[in-house]
């Protein structure tokens, strides 16, 4: 009885172990290539997969994009310059069956293919082209690698150059060239700044001169308008004056000029005419003062009240 129970327990344990070995859980980004008696019978997954642990063998394949670091490679350019290049390859399995059946170790195979392809491409390029045309170099390297890995069921998606180290002498020359280029750019920038400053200053001076001229013009216009208004006022006043008043104004002006310390006097009219005008004024004044005495002489010579009355009339 005990032997039967032990036998049953052993059978149950073996069944559980066999069932555990028969179950495979395949994730979404994974696939299983199933071999039965050494023959590939197809892909399995994703999900729960049951296999025969006695006759079946599995090979796991990851479908996600992965990267492969290529060790630093020393290559020689077309102009015999020795440089070292460090780059990365990004790849993705597109055919899981081919990736298992056609290549034993994809990483090692890709490293060797990448190294030989890099030497072939860089050997046809000049050093300046390697340094300045890295995009073209990586694109050509990706195409060449993809042609090789395509038969392995692997797609090379991207090739990125991380570092390019030229020889020490070339690095020193590049440093000097960069310093000279920066000096040139600084000189150009400084000259451009000075030119802009000169243009701005000249423009400011021009605007200031224009504003000053405009101010002077406005001031001259205002002065001319004021002078014209004053002359018009003087003319309107002078029209109402008689000749005698004007002659007296001339005399008063000459009196004020005579008081001034100036040694030269410019008189804007003829002195002869002024003298005649003054003579006429004096004569008129003399006649005006002499007229009453002539009219009163008959009154003084007459005698009697009647003669006085006639004279008064």
C-alpha positions as CSV (number, residue, x, y, z in Angstrom):
1,X,0.0,0.0,0.0
2,X,2.8,2.4,0.9
3,X,4.6,1.5,-2.3
4,X,1.5,2.4,-4.4
5,X,1.2,5.7,-2.7
6,X,4.8,6.5,-3.2
7,X,4.5,5.5,-6.8
8,X,1.5,7.8,-7.3
9,X,3.4,10.7,-5.7
10,X,6.4,10.1,-7.9
11,X,4.2,10.1,-11.0
12,X,2.4,13.3,-9.9
13,X,5.8,14.9,-9.3
14,X,7.1,13.9,-12.7
15,X,4.0,15.1,-14.3
16,X,4.3,18.5,-12.6
17,X,7.9,18.8,-13.6
18,X,7.1,17.7,-17.2
19,X,4.2,20.2,-17.3
20,X,6.5,22.9,-16.0
21,X,9.1,22.1,-18.7
22,X,6.5,22.1,-21.4
23,X,5.2,25.6,-20.7
24,X,6.8,28.7,-22.4
25,X,5.5,32.2,-21.9
26,X,6.6,34.4,-24.8
27,X,6.4,38.2,-24.5
28,X,5.1,40.5,-27.2
29,X,8.5,41.6,-28.4
30,X,9.9,38.0,-28.4
31,X,9.6,34.9,-30.7
32,X,10.6,31.3,-30.3
33,X,12.0,29.2,-33.1
34,X,11.0,25.7,-32.4
35,X,13.2,22.7,-33.3
36,X,11.8,19.2,-33.1
37,X,14.4,16.4,-33.5
38,X,16.8,19.1,-34.7
39,X,14.5,20.4,-37.5
40,X,13.1,23.9,-37.4
41,X,9.3,23.6,-37.5
42,X,8.4,27.3,-37.2
43,X,8.0,30.3,-34.9
44,X,5.9,30.4,-31.8
45,X,4.6,33.3,-29.8
46,X,3.6,35.6,-28.3
47,X,1.6,34.1,-25.5
48,X,1.5,30.7,-23.8
49,X,3.3,27.9,-25.7
50,X,3.3,24.2,-25.0
51,X,6.3,22.1,-26.1
52,X,7.5,18.6,-25.7
53,X,10.5,18.8,-23.4
54,X,11.8,15.5,-24.7
55,X,11.8,16.1,-28.4
56,X,11.6,19.9,-28.8
57,X,14.3,22.6,-28.4
58,X,13.7,26.4,-28.5
59,X,15.7,29.4,-29.6
60,X,14.7,32.8,-28.4
61,X,14.7,35.9,-30.6
62,X,14.3,39.5,-29.5
63,X,12.5,41.7,-32.0
64,X,13.3,45.1,-30.4
65,X,15.8,47.5,-31.8
66,X,19.2,47.1,-30.3
67,X,22.6,48.7,-30.5
68,X,26.1,47.4,-30.9
69,X,29.2,49.4,-29.9
70,X,32.1,49.0,-32.4
71,X,35.5,49.2,-30.7
72,X,37.8,52.0,-31.7
73,X,39.1,51.4,-35.2
74,X,42.4,52.8,-36.6
75,X,42.0,53.5,-40.3
76,X,44.1,55.3,-42.9
77,X,42.6,57.9,-45.2
78,X,43.2,58.5,-48.9
79,X,45.9,61.1,-48.1
80,X,47.7,58.7,-45.7
81,X,46.5,60.2,-42.4
82,X,46.0,57.7,-39.6
83,X,42.8,58.3,-37.6
84,X,40.8,56.4,-35.1
85,X,37.0,56.2,-35.3
86,X,34.5,55.1,-32.7
87,X,30.9,54.5,-33.8
88,X,27.7,52.6,-32.9
89,X,25.4,50.4,-35.0
90,X,21.6,50.2,-34.3
91,X,19.9,47.1,-35.7
92,X,16.7,45.3,-35.6
93,X,15.7,41.6,-36.4
94,X,13.2,41.5,-39.2
95,X,13.3,37.8,-39.9
96,X,13.7,35.7,-36.7
97,X,14.2,32.4,-38.5
98,X,17.0,33.8,-40.7
99,X,18.7,35.5,-37.8
100,X,18.9,32.1,-36.0
101,X,19.7,29.8,-39.0
102,X,22.0,32.0,-41.0
103,X,24.4,33.4,-38.4
104,X,25.8,31.9,-35.2
105,X,26.9,35.0,-33.4
106,X,25.5,38.2,-34.9
107,X,27.4,40.6,-32.6
108,X,30.8,39.3,-33.5
109,X,29.9,39.0,-37.2
110,X,28.6,42.6,-37.2
111,X,31.8,43.9,-35.5
112,X,34.0,42.4,-38.0
113,X,31.9,43.4,-41.0
114,X,31.7,47.0,-39.7
115,X,35.5,47.2,-39.2
116,X,36.3,46.0,-42.7
117,X,33.5,48.2,-44.3
118,X,34.7,51.3,-42.3
119,X,38.3,50.8,-43.6
120,X,37.1,50.4,-47.1
121,X,35.0,53.6,-47.0
122,X,37.5,55.8,-45.1
123,X,40.3,54.6,-47.4
124,X,38.6,56.3,-50.3
125,X,38.1,59.7,-48.5
126,X,40.4,62.6,-47.7
127,X,41.0,63.6,-44.1
128,X,39.1,66.9,-44.5
129,X,36.2,65.0,-46.0
130,X,36.1,62.5,-43.1
131,X,36.1,65.4,-40.6
132,X,33.5,67.6,-42.5
133,X,31.3,65.0,-44.2
134,X,30.5,62.5,-41.4
135,X,26.8,62.4,-42.4
136,X,27.7,61.1,-45.8
137,X,30.2,58.7,-44.4
138,X,27.7,57.2,-41.9
139,X,25.0,56.9,-44.6
140,X,27.4,55.0,-46.9
141,X,28.5,52.8,-44.0
142,X,24.9,52.0,-43.1
143,X,24.0,51.0,-46.7
144,X,27.1,48.8,-47.0
145,X,26.4,47.1,-43.7
146,X,22.7,46.6,-44.5
147,X,23.6,44.8,-47.7
148,X,25.6,42.3,-45.7
149,X,23.2,41.8,-42.8
150,X,20.2,41.6,-44.9
151,X,20.9,37.9,-45.6
152,X,21.0,37.3,-41.9
153,X,17.4,38.7,-41.4
154,X,18.8,41.8,-39.6
155,X,18.2,45.4,-40.6
156,X,20.8,48.1,-39.8
157,X,18.7,51.1,-39.0
158,X,21.3,53.7,-38.0
159,X,25.1,54.2,-37.8
160,X,26.3,57.0,-35.6
161,X,30.0,58.1,-35.3
162,X,30.8,59.0,-31.7
163,X,34.3,60.3,-32.1
164,X,37.0,60.9,-34.8
165,X,40.5,61.4,-33.5
166,X,43.0,62.7,-36.1
167,X,46.8,62.6,-35.5
168,X,48.3,65.0,-32.9
169,X,49.9,67.1,-35.6
170,X,46.6,67.5,-37.4
171,X,44.9,68.4,-34.1
172,X,47.4,71.1,-33.4
173,X,47.0,72.5,-36.9
174,X,43.2,72.4,-36.5
175,X,43.6,74.3,-33.2
176,X,45.7,77.0,-34.8
177,X,43.3,77.2,-37.7
178,X,40.3,77.5,-35.4
179,X,42.1,80.2,-33.4
180,X,42.9,82.1,-36.6
181,X,39.3,81.8,-37.7
182,X,38.0,83.1,-34.4
183,X,40.4,86.0,-34.6
184,X,39.3,86.8,-38.1
185,X,35.6,86.6,-37.0
186,X,36.3,88.9,-34.0
187,X,38.1,91.4,-36.3
188,X,35.2,91.3,-38.8
189,X,32.7,91.7,-36.0
190,X,34.6,94.6,-34.5
191,X,34.9,96.3,-37.9
192,X,31.2,95.8,-38.5
193,X,30.5,97.3,-35.1
194,X,32.6,100.3,-35.8
195,X,31.0,100.8,-39.2
196,X,27.5,100.6,-37.6
197,X,28.6,103.0,-34.9
198,X,30.0,105.4,-37.5
199,X,26.8,105.2,-39.6
200,X,24.7,105.7,-36.5
201,X,26.8,108.7,-35.5
202,X,26.7,110.2,-39.0
203,X,23.0,109.7,-39.1
204,X,22.6,111.4,-35.7
205,X,24.8,114.3,-36.8
206,X,22.7,114.6,-39.9
207,X,19.5,114.6,-38.0
208,X,20.8,117.2,-35.5
209,X,22.0,119.4,-38.4
210,X,18.6,119.1,-40.0
211,X,16.8,119.9,-36.8
212,X,19.2,122.9,-36.1
213,X,18.6,124.2,-39.7
214,X,14.9,123.8,-39.2
215,X,15.0,125.6,-35.9
216,X,17.0,128.5,-37.5
217,X,14.6,128.7,-40.4
218,X,11.6,128.8,-38.0
219,X,13.4,131.5,-35.9
220,X,14.3,133.5,-39.0
221,X,10.7,133.3,-40.2
222,X,9.4,134.4,-36.8
223,X,11.9,137.3,-36.7
224,X,10.9,138.3,-40.2
225,X,7.3,138.2,-39.3
226,X,7.9,140.2,-36.2
227,X,9.9,142.8,-38.2
228,X,7.3,142.9,-40.9
229,X,4.6,143.4,-38.3
230,X,6.6,146.2,-36.6
231,X,7.3,147.9,-39.9
232,X,3.6,147.7,-40.8
233,X,2.7,149.2,-37.5
234,X,5.3,152.0,-38.0
235,X,4.0,152.6,-41.5
236,X,0.4,152.7,-40.3
237,X,1.4,155.2,-37.6
238,X,3.6,157.2,-40.0
239,X,0.8,157.6,-42.5
240,X,-1.2,159.6,-40.0
241,X,1.7,162.0,-39.2
242,X,2.4,165.2,-41.0
243,X,5.8,166.3,-42.4
244,X,6.6,168.5,-39.4
245,X,6.1,165.7,-36.9
246,X,8.4,163.5,-39.0
247,X,11.1,166.2,-39.1
248,X,10.9,166.5,-35.3
249,X,11.2,162.7,-35.0
250,X,14.3,162.9,-37.2
251,X,15.8,165.6,-34.9
252,X,15.1,163.5,-31.8
253,X,16.7,160.5,-33.4
254,X,19.8,162.6,-34.3
255,X,20.0,163.8,-30.7
256,X,20.0,160.2,-29.4
257,X,22.6,159.2,-32.0
258,X,24.8,162.1,-30.9
259,X,24.8,160.9,-27.3
260,X,26.1,157.4,-28.3
261,X,29.9,156.8,-28.2
262,X,30.0,155.7,-31.9
263,X,32.6,157.4,-34.2
264,X,30.7,156.7,-37.4
265,X,27.1,157.5,-38.0
266,X,25.1,156.4,-41.0
267,X,22.1,158.6,-41.7
268,X,19.6,156.9,-44.0
269,X,18.4,160.1,-45.7
270,X,19.8,163.3,-47.3
271,X,21.0,165.9,-44.9
272,X,20.1,168.7,-47.3
273,X,16.5,167.6,-47.4
274,X,16.6,167.4,-43.6
275,X,18.0,170.9,-43.4
276,X,15.3,172.3,-45.7
277,X,12.7,170.5,-43.7
278,X,14.0,172.0,-40.5
279,X,14.1,175.4,-42.1
280,X,10.5,175.1,-43.3
281,X,9.5,174.0,-39.8
282,X,11.2,177.0,-38.2
283,X,9.7,179.3,-40.8
284,X,6.3,178.0,-40.2
285,X,6.8,178.5,-36.5
286,X,8.1,182.0,-37.0
287,X,5.1,182.9,-39.2
288,X,2.8,181.4,-36.7
289,X,4.3,183.5,-33.9
290,X,4.4,186.7,-36.0
291,X,0.8,186.6,-37.3
292,X,-0.9,187.9,-34.1
293,X,1.3,191.0,-33.8
294,X,0.5,192.1,-37.4
295,X,-3.2,191.7,-36.8
296,X,-3.1,193.8,-33.6
297,X,-1.1,196.7,-35.0
298,X,-4.3,198.5,-36.4
299,X,-5.8,198.0,-33.0
300,X,-2.8,199.7,-31.4
301,X,-2.8,202.7,-34.0
302,X,-6.5,203.3,-33.8
303,X,-7.9,205.7,-31.4
304,X,-11.2,205.7,-29.8
305,X,-13.7,203.1,-28.9
306,X,-15.1,202.7,-32.4
307,X,-11.8,201.9,-34.0
308,X,-11.1,199.3,-31.3
309,X,-14.5,197.6,-32.0
310,X,-13.8,197.5,-35.7
311,X,-10.5,196.0,-35.2
312,X,-11.9,193.3,-32.9
313,X,-14.5,192.5,-35.4
